[in-house]
C-alpha cells in the first residue's frame, strides 16, 4: 500500500494476449491493508491477461506503473496413452515454481508434479483410456510463500490406439470328465499392460477353423 496522505485510489490497467494496456477500473482508497480487484466477463479459456496498477492522488497525479503480472494459460492435448500439458509462464514473480494438479471426472484435485520455473510442458502417462481428466497449474513465488496464482483449467479424455501386451497361458487342464458336462480350466499370467479391463477367451472345437 502506498503511504500518501493525498492518496485517492488505484487505477487498474489490463491487457489481453499482450495487447495495449487500457484502464479497467479505479479502486478508491479506503484504508490500510491489501486491495483486491475482480475482473469479470473474461474468456479465460482462450486468453491470457496482464495487469499493472497506478496509484492516483487527490490532485489527479498518477504514479509510475507497478510491476506487471500475467496469468498462466494451460492447454491439454490428449495423445496416444499420454496427456500433454503445456502452459505459458507466469510473469510477475522474481523466481517462480509450478505445481501441477489433476482431477479425474468429478473427483478432488490431486498434486501430480512440482516443477521448476523453466518447465512449461509435462507429459502425464498415468492416464486410463476414456477417463476424463482436468488440469490446472499453480504458479508459486520462490521468494514469498504467500504469493501464488492459479491458471485456468483445461480438460482431456485419454485414448489409446495401441493393443495391450498379450497374456501368457500357463496351461489348459481338464477338471471334469463328462460327455456333456465336462470342464476345462484355463490358467494364464496377466498382461504386462497396466490398464487391462478384461480378457476375451477364444475356444476352437475339433474340426473348426
Order of alpha helices (4+ residues) and beta strands (2+ residues): beta-beta-beta-beta-beta-beta-beta-beta-beta-beta-beta-beta-beta-beta
